[in-house]
Amino acid sequence: MAKLSAEKINEELNKKGFELVDGSNYENLMSFITIKCPKGHITQTNLKSFRHDSYQCPECDKGIDFVNPEGIPDKGNKYRVIAFDQATEHFGLSIFDDGKLVYYKLFVFTGSVINRIVKIRKTIDEIVIKQWKPDYIVFEDIQYQNGYITFKTLAMLLGVVHEVCQANDIPFECVSPNVWRKYSGTCGKTRQEEKKLSIAVVKEKYNVSVTDDVAEAILIGRYGAANHYAEAPLLFGKKKTS
């Protein structure tokens, strides 16, 4: 492959909003170059790493992708179930208070796999648990479907979610997809069919239009709220409000 000119390198960087600061050491795709991100951070990388879809500025990638969003209602004395449809990039979340859907959101995490998992753990620990104060957390168990690498990544994330719930002494359930789908009536022959069914069921029951990740987080939460809110007084000594 021919050696790229500084102009060609900068053209490639510009497509992601970066710009070339110093390309004097460039010889090939593994050579270090100095670049500036859209927020002005200066860092070194090489074109092979930069071309990966997951590449992010190391300085920008240190923080959590979102702050506490507006619209989270006060919990009061209600029994709060928070549900995840967890993945390392698109992370669906729903909140049910006394069995009623009160919040839903899709959060997007970027960067390397490890950095995304670190940010997700911080988000669950510092925001979902410490600020939103769930009484119960329910999330989906993993299943092998998209190859070994994906399964391994989801297994890593699942372990982290288990750990952070356990560390904060929050009761939780890791529910099989077949269980919550059967409860919701969204079992299908293919993954695409199940996604469409989830979106349709959420539209029917809550009259909201959402992505499949959020729809499934809502239905996982609906399952958790229905199965555990009714048992809350016995399990945790809480009083249900009328």
Wavefront OBJ file of the C-alpha trace (Angstrom):
o trace
v 0.000 0.000 0.000
v 1.325 3.443 -0.920
v 2.353 5.792 1.857
v -0.395 8.295 2.602
v 0.242 11.992 2.379
v -0.481 14.316 5.300
v -3.445 15.636 3.334
v -4.932 12.160 2.909
v -4.391 11.344 6.589
v -6.072 14.583 7.641
v -8.952 13.903 5.246
v -9.513 10.523 6.897
v -9.305 12.028 10.387
v -11.776 14.770 9.490
v -14.494 12.216 8.753
v -14.701 11.557 12.509
v -14.157 15.185 13.482
v -10.445 14.805 14.313
v -7.532 16.672 12.772
v -3.851 15.961 12.261
v -1.429 17.828 14.525
v 1.834 16.080 13.641
v 2.316 13.354 11.040
v 6.083 13.687 10.642
v 6.725 10.183 12.030
v 4.209 8.504 9.727
v 5.590 5.600 7.671
v 2.725 3.075 7.720
v -0.548 2.250 9.490
v 1.302 1.332 12.685
v 3.257 4.611 12.908
v 2.315 7.009 15.699
v 0.734 10.298 14.702
v -0.467 13.169 16.878
v -4.113 14.127 16.480
v -6.678 16.475 18.037
v -10.225 15.412 18.879
v -13.344 17.600 18.339
v -13.099 18.774 21.966
v -9.468 19.844 21.567
v -7.707 16.972 23.349
v -4.280 16.129 21.909
v -3.308 12.469 21.781
v -1.184 9.957 19.889
v -2.466 6.946 18.006
v -1.945 5.136 14.704
v -4.224 4.825 11.711
v -4.829 1.120 12.275
v -6.350 1.858 15.701
v -8.101 5.015 14.518
v -9.907 3.134 11.750
v -11.689 0.863 14.227
v -15.363 1.772 14.631
v -14.922 1.805 18.410
v -12.067 4.343 18.451
v -12.643 7.264 20.814
v -10.440 10.027 22.163
v -8.857 8.569 25.345
v -9.551 11.784 27.272
v -13.202 11.984 26.198
v -13.612 8.272 26.901
v -12.807 8.554 30.612
v -16.184 9.821 31.766
v -19.706 8.465 31.975
v -21.751 9.197 28.870
v -24.708 10.741 30.649
v -25.556 12.727 33.732
v -28.671 12.162 35.778
v -31.440 12.854 33.206
v -34.405 15.068 33.904
v -37.759 13.398 34.230
v -36.924 10.819 36.889
v -39.862 11.116 39.329
v -39.347 11.194 43.069
v -39.569 7.691 44.456
v -41.364 8.629 47.658
v -42.660 5.524 49.429
v -43.214 3.608 46.220
v -41.661 0.243 45.438
v -39.208 0.801 42.605
v -38.199 -1.843 40.058
v -35.472 -0.933 37.559
v -34.883 -3.150 34.538
v -32.039 -3.441 32.036
v -31.795 -4.777 28.533
v -28.041 -4.648 28.834
v -25.455 -4.527 26.077
v -22.134 -2.731 26.003
v -23.188 -0.140 23.400
v -26.988 0.196 23.478
v -28.297 -0.109 27.022
v -32.075 -0.019 27.492
v -33.491 0.904 30.902
v -36.942 1.206 32.443
v -38.292 2.226 35.854
v -41.528 1.000 37.405
v -42.910 2.553 40.608
v -45.609 0.492 42.333
v -46.003 -1.448 39.106
v -46.441 1.668 36.920
v -44.015 2.580 34.119
v -42.583 6.003 35.010
v -39.374 6.270 32.963
v -37.564 4.660 30.041
v -34.430 5.524 28.112
v -31.796 4.211 25.714
v -28.243 5.015 26.820
v -25.378 4.718 24.344
v -21.851 3.883 25.507
v -18.793 4.334 23.300
v -15.118 3.429 23.327
v -13.351 0.105 23.731
v -15.229 -2.866 25.209
v -13.448 -2.588 28.555
v -14.022 1.156 28.777
v -17.715 0.713 27.968
v -18.093 -1.911 30.680
v -16.297 0.321 33.205
v -18.634 3.213 32.355
v -21.703 0.981 32.619
v -20.632 -0.178 36.075
v -20.131 3.423 37.209
v -23.506 4.369 35.773
v -25.319 1.572 37.593
v -23.464 2.228 40.839
v -23.402 6.030 40.955
v -26.654 6.907 39.210
v -29.070 3.974 38.961
v -28.509 2.682 42.505
v -27.288 5.644 44.553
v -29.534 8.312 42.982
v -32.589 6.393 41.795
v -32.669 3.976 44.784
v -34.249 0.816 43.334
v -35.815 -1.779 45.612
v -35.304 -4.446 42.993
v -33.305 -4.761 39.769
v -34.132 -7.204 37.004
v -32.049 -7.828 33.908
v -31.828 -10.339 31.093
v -29.673 -13.449 31.181
v -27.442 -14.031 28.171
v -27.824 -16.616 25.435
v -25.478 -17.716 22.672
v -26.646 -16.212 19.390
v -24.122 -13.973 17.612
v -20.808 -15.799 17.918
v -18.178 -16.404 20.567
v -16.824 -12.843 20.848
v -20.269 -11.333 21.404
v -21.161 -14.040 23.919
v -17.901 -13.486 25.801
v -18.462 -9.717 25.927
v -22.031 -10.107 27.193
v -20.836 -12.614 29.806
v -18.291 -10.063 31.066
v -21.006 -7.421 31.312
v -23.403 -9.810 33.040
v -20.785 -10.545 35.701
v -20.280 -6.815 36.288
v -24.025 -6.214 36.680
v -24.225 -9.094 39.183
v -21.263 -7.702 41.107
v -22.478 -4.115 41.390
v -25.946 -5.215 42.568
v -24.393 -7.565 45.121
v -21.918 -4.918 46.309
v -24.795 -2.498 46.960
v -26.980 -5.162 48.607
v -29.761 -4.685 46.040
v -32.061 -7.685 45.473
v -31.957 -8.692 41.817
v -33.047 -11.272 39.280
v -31.299 -12.422 36.127
v -34.248 -13.575 34.044
v -34.099 -15.923 31.073
v -35.252 -14.334 27.793
v -37.736 -17.179 27.348
v -39.346 -16.400 30.707
v -40.029 -12.681 30.234
v -40.895 -13.160 26.563
v -43.475 -15.805 27.430
v -44.958 -13.467 30.050
v -45.052 -10.608 27.537
v -46.263 -12.640 24.586
v -43.251 -11.785 22.438
v -41.793 -15.205 21.671
v -40.959 -15.433 17.980
v -39.246 -17.688 15.494
v -36.437 -15.224 14.792
v -34.679 -12.449 16.712
v -36.040 -9.852 14.284
v -39.576 -11.101 14.809
v -39.128 -10.880 18.601
v -37.869 -7.297 18.334
v -40.890 -6.282 16.251
v -43.252 -7.995 18.681
v -41.654 -6.211 21.638
v -42.084 -2.813 19.991
v -45.701 -3.637 19.119
v -46.593 -4.863 22.623
v -45.107 -1.755 24.253
v -47.041 0.431 21.830
v -50.248 -1.435 22.632
v -49.867 -1.426 26.420
v -48.205 1.960 27.025
v -48.922 3.901 23.818
v -45.272 4.861 23.322
v -43.055 4.325 20.292
v -39.539 3.196 21.224
v -36.573 1.272 19.838
v -36.358 -2.481 20.334
v -33.703 -2.081 23.070
v -35.981 0.193 25.095
v -39.073 -1.908 24.347
v -37.381 -4.986 25.724
v -36.157 -3.096 28.808
v -39.767 -2.002 29.412
v -41.097 -5.537 29.058
v -38.381 -6.955 31.313
v -39.367 -4.292 33.855
v -43.030 -5.121 33.419
v -42.259 -8.754 34.168
v -40.169 -7.812 37.214
v -42.746 -5.372 38.569
v -45.604 -7.832 38.167
v -43.724 -10.682 39.815
v -41.997 -8.826 42.639
v -44.014 -5.743 43.516
v -46.835 -8.005 44.698
v -44.366 -9.845 46.943
v -42.634 -6.716 48.240
v -44.416 -6.470 51.618
v -43.418 -10.043 52.457
v -39.894 -9.896 51.073
v -38.780 -6.466 52.173
v -41.340 -5.251 54.691
v -42.564 -2.470 52.416
v -46.079 -1.093 52.352
v -47.806 -0.742 49.042
v -49.520 2.546 48.378
v -53.022 2.620 46.970
l 1 2 3 4 5 6 7 8 9 10 11 12 13 14 15 16 17 18 19 20 21 22 23 24 25 26 27 28 29 30 31 32 33 34 35 36 37 38 39 40 41 42 43 44 45 46 47 48 49 50 51 52 53 54 55 56 57 58 59 60 61 62 63 64 65 66 67 68 69 70 71 72 73 74 75 76 77 78 79 80 81 82 83 84 85 86 87 88 89 90 91 92 93 94 95 96 97 98 99 100 101 102 103 104 105 106 107 108 109 110 111 112 113 114 115 116 117 118 119 120 121 122 123 124 125 126 127 128 129 130 131 132 133 134 135 136 137 138 139 140 141 142 143 144 145 146 147 148 149 150 151 152 153 154 155 156 157 158 159 160 161 162 163 164 165 166 167 168 169 170 171 172 173 174 175 176 177 178 179 180 181 182 183 184 185 186 187 188 189 190 191 192 193 194 195 196 197 198 199 200 201 202 203 204 205 206 207 208 209 210 211 212 213 214 215 216 217 218 219 220 221 222 223 224 225 226 227 228 229 230 231 232 233 234 235 236 237 238 239 240 241 242
